[in-house]
Amino acid sequence: MASDLVVNPVAHITIEGARTHNLRNVTLHIPHNQLTVITGVSGSGKSSLAFDTLFAEGQRQYIESLSTYARQYLNPLPRPDVDGVHGLQPTLCIDQRSTTAGPRSTVATVSEVYDYLRLLMARAATPYCFKCGQNIQQQSQQQIVQSILQLPAGTKLVVLAPVVRGRRGGHRDELRAIQQAGLIRVRVDGDLLDIEAVPELNPRQNHTIEAVVDRIVLGSGSDQRLSESVAIALQLAHGLVSISYLPGKSSKSDAPQDWQERLFSSRFACASCGASFEELEPRTFSFNSPYGACPDCHGMGQIVQQVGTNAEERVEPTDTPQTCSACKGARLRPEALAVKLHDCSIADIVAKNIMELLAWLECLKWDEETLPVARPILGEMLHRLRFLVQVGVGYLTLDRPADSLSGGELQRVRLATCIGSGLVGVCYILDEPSIGLHPRDNDRLIQSLRQLQAQGNTVIVVEHDEAMMRAADMLVDMGPGAGPQGGMVIAAGTPTEVTADPRSLTGAYLRGERQVTENRSVRSIAKSKKLRLSGAILHNLDSVSVEIPLGLLVGITGVSGSGKSSLISQTLVPAILRELGQAPAARPGPYTKLTGVQHVDKLIELTQAPIGRSPRSTPATYCGAWDLIRQLWANTRDSKSRGYTAGRFSFKAGTGRCPKCQGQGQEKIEMNFLPDLFVTCSACQGQRYNRQTLQVRYRQRSIADILNMSVDQAAEFFCNFEKIHRLLTTLQQVGLGYVALGQNSATLSGGEAQRIKLATELARPETGQTIYILDEPTSGLHFEDIKRLIMVLNDLVSRGNTVIVTEHNLDVIASCDWLIDLGPDGGKMGGRIVATGTPAQIASQTHSLTGQFLRHKLTNFSESPT
């Protein structure tokens, strides 16, 4: 056991008496600057130890380290239920939550490659005129004056010196400089003020300050005065001058909205058409800044079209946003898109996938003047790009929206940022980074984590991948079971020591004593019943045509980015739903033909999307068991005597829930510098209901007691109620017996959410001609859990259904009846079907990457035909 180890406390993170959630007084020593893997069956306490204890304590210690002044803006974080954590370094958590990625986030911005690219474009690229395409040259003072004099005689204009343009700060020094120059009026954020009447500016907001140099009416004799005013403005604003003018001979009033603005620069101007440009800055290329974003779509790249036939009709947005017609989806204003680096705009550069961009940058030739500027910027970019290729996401384009990435993809992109940051002495905590990764790329990921460790950091990984376990310096096996049966450190030490430990369930699998895939029968293929999709071309699919035999367990395999999701989730699924008369969530990708749908009654897609986003969404409410339990409580003698109905026992609405937390059991505390924090409700102590509702009991249990029960405990408690028991039994079948009925859905992993959906579908009557679609259902599953999952999937197929699984786990792949392997690689190198057939047939295909790894797995069990 870990507690028996003799260690140097200075060189270790020491956890003493951890009791968070289901942890049972855990004491553990985790060595600094090493790779530690925490594993165990689902619900055994891995996340409670890594995230809810170690990371939570790291956050708390960080808050405590701040000054008293800084802490006044933060609410104190609660201490995890632990006696002590010593030797803990600053902690960084890289989890799988994609909720942190907003609609403006892209692969380039999340990985920080875009920050360096913007700097490279501002310092080393060549600007061209967005109107006529000519090279941009410097504009003299006289040329600026002549451009202004082209306005009609009688034009009223104000000459302004833009001293500050959209920058944070109080800017007292700039205002003092304007006053010292003898100017008495300024325009601050659009308001014209006397310089002595300028209020205190909020230092946390962006401000624009323009000094009013002169007011002029163009006409005879105004040339010299205009020239002098422009000279003063250029000197004060370092090469910039702005004019606000009202064209002469106008019948309109002098209302402020009639005035027009023009900006001139002594540094950049088009010699052909006279258009002026600001000096190039990194923010010129930022779609998150008003100085770079397309003015039509505000940097989103898309515009939601409004439809309506008349003024009386309510205007509603269309289902899908339309690409912005101004920037063509590039997000930036024309001036930024006209700047070229070796004939490529920044939009052209981010449209390349990571591998293409890496090759392109490495081949660029630089002149002697530009090379000293470009070299350090390129070094940072190439460092991050090489790492992204190393962890198997080189197929992603840099402009790919971050919210379209899988949890594993997003986690690996964020990991690139950590590698590039060069931090030392940090404890990184990762949540299953191998999710979504083909076995081919596992070694690359392990090397990347080793690189992070080599920089002087401690790396702690919650993981189930066998290769990751064997590569660890220290392996911690939690268990022995899930929920109340877990929460203990069963074995801790080197992988060799844990493998040899007879108490470790993980060790039994590592030493081959237990197997996920056992001897099984191979199902025969009904040639008359199959789906055929022809001509699929979405994303990187190369006019793919595929046949999927029905009544089997079918695996969709291939490296990351090979086109699996494009083919199944985004083309096949919506196409089948449309043929079945159901409304798909999105329009299917382009294809030419779909046949065989007449053999299908229903399609059920089970994704890893959350089952709900509020604390009121729970496993019990999602599967329907809670409605039956509420009805049971309403039928008790106490309820009838008080006149309570089933609605009284709802924590989503009604008079029975706690009035303070509105049935959530938690109160939200908004944090200024950290994510919002949820704390237990002080009124109901997390029980969700008011005192009167909690007085109604059945078998000495209140309705809140039932929410706190695990699925296993509830199944035993309701064993005499057939409908409730059936729903709870299906949750047990998919390995979720440890989950509490009232657990907040936001705390469930993607794999747990997917299995709750699967259990809900298992409990419903089915026709035997249903297609179930699952996307990596092994996420978060231990060997033992995967074994149980395969049994559930085979049971579905034995009833005449078809199960299609997109998966990288070799145990699941080896258990399939039929495989469709895509590739041969990711991105533009993928999008084709490499091989189809039984696992044994795929393993014999030397050109299939999946087959190469499957060959070894198939030696562990034999097949026999039915």
N, C-alpha and C positions, 0 to 999 in steps of 0.2 A: 504494500500500500504506500501511497505517496507520503503519508504522515510519518512513516518509518524511515524516510530518507534523511541522511545527515547532510545538511546543506549549509552553504555560506549565505546568510540572509541578505548580505549586501549585493550578491550577484543574482538574486532571485526576486520574483514577485511572490510574496507570501500572503496567502488567503487563510484567515483563521475564522472558523465557525460560521461559514456562509449558510444562511437559511432562507434566501430569497426564493419565493414561490415554493417549489417542491424540494429544494436542496435540504439535505439532512445533515446540518452541522459539518459542512465540508471544510476540510483543511488541506491545502495543496500548495506546492512550491513550483513555480514556473520559471525556468532559467531565463535570464536576460540574454538578448542578442542571439536567440536561437529560434528555430521553427518548431512550434508546438501545435499539434493537431488534437482537437477535442472531438470525440465521436461517441456513439451510443445510439440506442434505439430512439425512435421519435418519442418525445415527451420525457426523456430520461433526465433532463436538466442541463443540457449543453448550453442553450441560449440563456438560461437563468444564470449560469456561471459566467459565461463570456460577456454577455451584453448587459444583463440586468444587475450584475454584481461588479465585474471589473470595469466595464465602460462607464456604467452609472457612477461608480466611485471616482473614476478619472474625471468625469464632468464636475462632480461635486468638489473635488480637490482643486480643480481649475478655478471654479467660482470663488472658493475660499482664499485662493492665492491673490486675487485681485485687491486693489486698494479699497478702502472704505467708501471713497467717492464713487468708484465704479460699481460696487456692490449695491449701492442705493437704487440703481436702475434695474436690478435683478431680484427676483424672488429666490430665496434660498432653496436649493434642491434637497429633497429628503435623502437621508443616508440609507444605502441598501442594508438589508437585514444581515449584517455581518459583524463579527467581533472586531475584526481589523483587517486592513489591507496595507501591507508594508512593501516598500521598494517599487511602488507602482510608478512607471514613467508616464509622461503625458500621453494620453490615449487618443487615437483616431479610429473611428469605426467606418468601415467600407461595407455597407450592407447591400441588399438587393432592392431596396425601395426605389421605385422609379417616380414616386410622387414628388421627389425633390427636383425633377426635371420639368421645367415649365415649357410652354409652347415656343419660347424663343431659344431654348437650349438646343445645341447641336453637338455632334461628335467633336467638332473643332473647338467649340467653346468649353465643353466639359473637360476635355483633355488639355486645355490651355494652348493648343497649337494656334488657335485663331488670334490670341493676343500677340504672339510673336510674328504671325503672318501680317497682321495689321501694321506692326512696327516696320517689318521688311518692306511693305508696300509704300509706307510713308517716307522711308529713307532711301530706298534703292530703286523704286519703280519710276517709270516715265509717264507724266501726265499728257493726255491728249484732249482736245476739245470735244465735248460730248455733242456739240451741234454740227461741226463741220469735219471733225476728225483730224485737224491739223495739230502739230506739236505745240505745246504750250510754252510760251516764252515770258520773260519778265516784262512788265509794263511800266513805262516811265511816268513821272508826274505829269508831263505835258500830254501824254497819250490819254491819261485818265481825264484831264481837263477837257480835251477835245471830245471825248466820248460823252461827257456831261453836256457840252455845248451843242450836241446834236439834238437835244430836247427842244421843243418849240419855244419861241420867244414868249415871255409872259409866264413861263413856268415858275411856280413858287417852289423853292427847295430849301432844305435844312441840311447843312454839312455837319456830319457827325463823325467823331473819332471813337470807334468801338474798342475801348480800353480793355474791357472784360467781356468775354463771350461764353456764356453758359458754364461758369465755373463756380465751385463752392467756396464759401468764405465770407468774412465780414467786409473785406476789401477796403479797409480804412486808408491804407497806404495809397491805393490807386485814386481814391477820392481826394486825398490830400495833394497828390501830384497834379490832378486836374485843377484844383484851386490855385496851386502855386503857378500854373501856367497862365493865370489871369482869366480863366473861364468861370462863369457864374451859374450856368445851368447844365443839367445832365438829364439823360433819359435812363431811368432805372427800371428794368423789367417792363418796358413799354410806357412807363409813367414819366411825364415831364415835370421836373422838380428843380427848385433852387438848390444849389449845392449845399447850402447851410441847413436846408430843411430835409435832407435825406435821412430817413429813420435808420435805426440800428438794423442791419441786415442779418437774417438767420444764417449762421455759418454752415448749417447742414444742408442748405438748399442751393441749387444752381442759380446764378444771377448773371444778368447782362447789363453792363454799364457803358453808356455812350455819352461822351462829352459833346455838348452843343457848341460847335466852333463858330458858325455863322448862319444867318438867314438871308437868302438872296432871291431876287426876282430876275430871271434871265432876261437880258436885253442889251441895248447899247451901253457899253462902258462897264459891263459886269465881268469881263474876261479877267482883268488883273486882280480884282477882288476875289474871284473864284479860285484863281491860281494860288493866291496867298493862303486862302482858307484850306485848300486841299493840302498844301505843304505842311501847315500846322497839324492837320489831322493825321497825315502819314507819319510825322515825327512822333506824335503823341501815342498813336496806336500801332507803332512798329510796322509800318508798311500797309496798313489797312485804312480805308476811308469809306464811309457809308453815306448815302444821301436818301432823304425822305422827301419826295416831291409830289406836287399836285400839278398835272399838266395844264398849260395855259389854254385859253379859249374854251374852257369847259363850262357847260351849262349847269353842272352839278354844284351842290353846295360844298363848302370847305369842311365837310364832316370828316372825322378822323379815318373812317373806313375807306374814304376815297383816295387817301394818300398811298403812294406806292414806294417800295424800297428797292435800292440797288446797292450792291457791295462791290467795291473795287479794291484791287490789290496791286501794289507796285512790284510784286514778286511773280505772279502768274497771270498771264492774259493770252488770249488767242490773237495772233498777228493777222489772221485772215478775217474773222468775223467780229473781233473785238470783245468777245465774252471774257469776263474776269472770274478768277477763281481764288478761293482762300488758299493759304499755305497748307500743304498737305500735312496732316497730323494723323496719328493712329485712330483718333475718334472719327476721322473722315470715313473710315471703312467699318465703323461699328453700326450695326442695325439696331443696337440698343440705345443709340444716341440720336437726338434730333438733328445733329450735324452730319450724320451719315445715313440715317434711315430713309427709305423711300417715303416721300410725303403722302403718297396715295394709300399705301397699306401700313404705314408706320413701322416698317421693318418686319412685318409678319410674313410677307411673301404671298399672302392670300387675302382675299376680300370676301366677306360674306354678302352675297347679293340679296337685296331686299325685293320681294315680289308683292304685287297688289294691283288690282285693276282700277280702283278709284279711291278718292279721298275718304270715303265712308268705310272702305274695307280695312280690316286690321292687317298691317304689314308684318310678315313673318320671314325669317331667314330661310334660305334653301337648305336642303339636307347636307350638302357638301360645299365647303368654301371654294371659290373660284380663284385660279391663279391671277395675281395682280397683273393687269394689262400694262402698267407703266414700267415695272421692273422685271416682268416676266418671271416672277418668283425668286429673283436674286436678292430681294430685301433692301437693296441700297439705292441711293439717289444716283442720277445719271453721271454727276461729276465723279463719284467714286468708281463707278463701273468703267469710266473712260481711262482710268489709270492702268497701265499695262506693265507687267513684269515679264520680259522676254516674250512679248506678244500675247500674254494671257492676263485677263482681268482677274480680280480676286474671286469673282463668281466662277470663272473657268477653273481656277485652282482648287476651290473647295468642292467642285463637282467631281474631281478625280477621287478614286478610292485611295486608301492609305498606301497600298503597295505601289500604285501608279505614281502618286505624288512623291514618294520616297525616291523612286528611280529617276523621276524628272528633276528633283532638286539636286540629286547627286551628280547629274550630268550637266548642270548649268555652268556656263563660262562667264567669269566676271572680269571687268576691266580693272586696272590698277587703282583707279579712283574709288570705285564702289566696293571692292573686295574687303578693305578694312572695316567698312560699316556692316557689310552683309555677313562676314564670317562668324562673329559671336551670336548673331540672331539665328543663323542657319544651324549652328551647333546645338542650340536648345531645341529647335524644331526637329532636327534629325534624331536626336536622342529620344524624344517622345514617340515619333513615328516608328522607329525601329522597335521600340517596346510594344507598341500596339500590334505590329506584325507578329512579334514574338509570342504574344498571348492569344493569337488566333483570330483577331478581328481586322486583319488587313484588308478584308473585302469591303468594309464599310466605307462609304463616301463621307467626307468631312462635313458636308451639308445635311447629312441625315439627321432628322429631328431626334433628340434624345428620348422623347416620350414614346418613340416607336421601337426602341431597343428592348430586348428581353432583359430580365433582371441580371442574368449572368453577363450579358454584353455590357450593360451600363456599369456594372461593378468593375469589369476589367478596364473599361475606358477611364474610370475614376482612379483605378490603380496606377495607370500611366501618369496621372498628375502627381501622385505621391512619389513615384520613382523619380520623376523629373524635378521635384521640389528640393531634393537633396537633404531632407531633414535627417538629423542624427539623434539617437537616444529617445526614439518614440516607440510606443507600443501600438502596433497596428492590429486591429481585430477584424477579421473577414468572415463573411457568412457564405459558405459554400461557393467559392469562386469558380469551381469546375462545372457548375450548372450550365448546360447548353454547349459544353465543349466536347468535341469529338476526342476519342482516346488518342488520336494522333497529336493533339495539341496539349495533352496533359503535361508532358515533359517540359514544354516551353513555359507553361504556367509555373511549374515548380522552379524552373531556373529564374523566373522573374521574381518569385518570392525570395529565393536565395539572394538575388541581387539586392532586394530591399533589406534583407538581413545583413548582407556584407557591408552596407552603409553604416552599420552600427545600431540597428533597430531590432526590437523584439516583434516577432510575427506570430500571432495566435489565430488559428484557422479552425472554424467549426466546419467539419467536412465528413463525407461518407465515402469519398473516392478511395479505392484501394491503393492506387499508385501514390496518392498524396500521403496516406497513412504510412506506407513503407518508406517514404522519403523523409519523414519527420525526424527531428532530433529527439523529440519527446512526444509520446502518444498517451492521451488520457482517455480512458474508456469509462463512460458514465452508465449507470444502470442501478440494479439489474433489469428493471422493467420500466414502465412508463407511469407518469403521474405519481400517485402516492407510493407506487412500488419502485420508483426511481429515486434520483436525487443523491446518489452515492458515487464515490470514485471507486470503481471496481478494480481497476488496474491503472498504474501510471509508471512510465519508464520508457526505455527505448522501444522501438517497434518489435525488436527481437524478444525483449522481456515480456511485453504484453502478449505477443503471439504464443509464448510458452506458458502463460498464466492460465491454469485450468478454470479459474473463476470467470474469465472474460469471454462473453459471447462473441465479441468482435474477434478475439484471438482464435476462437474455434473456426471462424470463417477464414481467417488469414492463414491458418495452418492446414486448411482443407478438410478439417474434421466435419464441418457442416457445409452444405452446398445450397445455393439459391435455386439452381436449375437441376432438377432430378431427371431420372429416366421418364420419358413421356411418349405418348402416341402422336404420330403425325396425322393430321386430318387430311382427308382426300379433298381435291379441288373439284367443285361442281362447275364444269366448263360452261354450262348453259347460263349460269348466274354470275354475272360480273358487271361492274361499272366500267365504262370506257370514256375517258376525257381526251379530246383531241385538240391540238393546236394551241396550247396554253403558252402565252408569251408575256405574262406579267413580270415586271422587274427584269431579272436576269434569265428567266425561263426561255429556252431556245426552241420554241415551237414544240413543246413537250406533248407527247401522246402517251397515255398510261392506261393499263388495264388493272383493275382492282377486283380480285375474286371475292365474292360475298360468302358469308358464313364462316369466316376465318379470323384469326388474330393476325392482322397485317401490320408490319413495321415499316415506317418511313425513316430511312437513315441517310447519312451523309454528313460531311464536315459542315461547320458553321458557315452560313452564307451560301450553301449550295442550291437553295431554292425550295427547301422543304415547306416552310411556312407560306411562301408565295403559291406553291402548288396546292396545298391542302387547305389551309385556313382561309386564304384570300381568293382562291379560285374555285376549288372543288366544293367546299362547304356552302358558300352562298349560291353556287350554281344548282346544287341539289335542292336547297331550300326553295329556290325560285321555282324549280320544276314541281316541287311538292305543294306549291301554292302558298308557302309561308314567306313572310317578308324578311329577307336577310338584313343584317345590321348595316352592311355596305354592299355596293354593287360588285359582282364578281369580276375578277381580272379577265382580260380578253381571252376567248377560246373559240374554237370553230364548232365543236359538237360534243354533246353529252348523251350517252345512251345507257340503258340498263336501270334507269330510275324506277321502272315499273315493278322491280323486285324489292323495292324499299317502301316501308310504311311510314317511317319516321327517322329523323336525324337529330341527334343530341350531341352538341359540342360542349365539352367540359374543359374550360380554360382555367388558368390560374388567376384570373381576375378576382378581386376580393368579393366575398358574398355580401358585403355591405361596408359602408365607410363611417358609420357612427357607432358609439358604444352601445346603442340599443339593438344593433344587429348582432345576433348570436347564432351558434350552431342549432340551438333548440328552435329558434324562430324560423330559421331558413328551411329546415327539414320538415316543419309543420308539427312537430311534437308539442310545441308550446301551446298551440290552440287547444289540443286535446287535454293537456295538463290543466289549463285554465278552466276548462269545462268541468273537469273532475273536481277542482277546488270549489267551483260554484255550486256543485251538487252536495257539498258537505252540509251537515246539520247547522253548523255555525253560520254559514253563508245564507242559507235559506231563512234562518231566524232574523238575520240582519237585512235581508232583502238584497244581497249582493248577487250580481250576475257575473258571467265570465269576463265582461268588460272591466269589472273592478280589479281583476288580477293582471291587467295589461300594464306594462311599464312604458309603453309607447304613447299612451293617451289615457284620459279618464281621471277619475277622482282618487283612484287607489294608489297612484304612484307618489313618490316623494315630491313635494312642491318646490323644494330648493334646487335639486339637480334634474328635475323633470324626468325621472326614471332612468337616468344614465348611471347613477351610482358614483359618478365622478364630477368634479368641477374643473373647468379649464382655466389655467393661469397663463396669460399671454406673456411670453418672454421677449425682451427686446433684442437680444443677441443670440438666442437659442430657439429651437423649435418649441411650440406651445407645450406646456406641461399639464398633465392631468393628475389631480390628487383626489383621494377618497373624499366623498361628500361628508361634510361634518354633521349634517342633520340625520341622515339615515345610515351612516357608517358603511356605505357601499351596498346596502341591501335593496335599494331602488324603490321601496314601498314605504308608505306612511305607517304609523303605529297601529291604526285600526285594521288595516289590511293584514298586517303581520300577525294579528291575534287569531286569525282563522288558521286552523291546523288540521292536517290529515296524518294520522299515525305519528303524532307528536312532531310533525315537521311543518314549518311555515313555507309559503310559496318561495321566499328568498332562499331557504335551505335547499330547495330543489335546484335553483340556479347554480348554487355552489357545488352541487354533486358532479362528479365525473360521469361520463357516459356509462362506464362499467358499473358504478354505484347506482345510477338511475335505472339501468336495465334490470338490476336485481330488485330494486324498490318497486318497479312497476311490472313485475313479472306476471301479474294476474290481469293486466290490461293489454289485450292482444294488439290493438292498433299502436299504442305507445311503444310497447315492447318490440314490435316489428321494426319500427323506425329506428329505435336505439340499437337493435341488433345489427342492422345494416351498417351503422356507424362503426360498430365493433369489427365487422367483417373487413372493413377497409383500414383497420389499424388505428382508429381514433378513439379507442376506449378511454384513453387518458385525458381527453379534452373535456373541460367543464362545460356544462350545458349553457351557462351564461357567460362564457368567455367572449370578450370584446373581439369582434371580427377583425378589427384593425391589427390585432396582435397575432393573427393566424398567418402562417407562411403561405406562399402561393401553392405549394404542394398540399398543405392541409385544406385550403379552400377548395382545391380541385377534388380532393377525396370526399369532402362534405357534399359537393354537387353529385359525385358519383354515387354516394350512399343514398342520397335523396332519390335519384333515378332508379336505383336498385329496388327501392321500397314501393315503387309505382308498378301497376300492372303493365306488362309489355306484350307485344304481339309476336315477338320472335323474328321480326324482320326489321329490326332497328339498327341503324349505324351509330355507333358511339365513336366520337373523335376526341382523343386525348393528346395534349401537348406536354411531353416530358413529365409524366405523372410520378416519376421516381424522385423528383426534387424534394430534398429534405428527408429521404428515406434511407434507413440502415439496411444492411443485407437481409435481416429478419423481416423487416417491413416490406421489402421488395418481394420476398418469397410469398407473403400473404397477398400482396397486390396481384401478382401473377395468377394466383389461384382464383381471385375475384374476376379477373378479366377472362380467364378460361371458362369460368362458370357462365358468364354472359354469352360467350360463343357457343357453349354447349346447348343453350336454349334456342339456337338458330339465329342469333344476332351476329353482326359484323363489328369488330373493334379495330379501329385504325389508330395506331400509336406512333407519334413522332418522338423518337427516343435516341439517346446516345449510350444508354446503359447496356453493356454487353450481355448481362444476364437476361434482361427483357428481350433484347434482339435475338438471343439464342433460343428463347421460348416461343418466338413467333412461328406461325405456319407459313407465312409468305413475306418476303422482304422486297422493298423497292428502294434501291440505293441511288442517291443523286450525287452529282459531282461533275468532274473529278475533283474540283477544288471549290473555293468560294468566290463570290462576286462574278466578274465577267468570265472567270475560268470555270464556273459551275453552270447550273441551269440545264443539265442534261441527265438522262437516266443512264447510269453506268452499268447496272445489272439488276435483274429481277429473278426471283426464284426462292427456294427454301433456304434456310440458313446454311445447310450443308452445301448447296449449289453456290451461294454467294461466297462462302469460304474458299471455294475452289477457284474463284476468279482472281487472278493475280493483279489485274488492273483496278480492283476495288480496294480502296483504303479500308473500308469497313470489313471487307472479307479478310484482309491481312490480320486484323486484330481478332476477328471472330474465330479464326482457325484454332487458336490456342484454347479458347473457351469451349469449343465443341468437343474437345478431347475429354472433357470432364463428365460427359453423359452421352448416352446412346439414344437413338431414335428407333422406334418400331412402328410400322404402318398400322392403321386401324383396320 
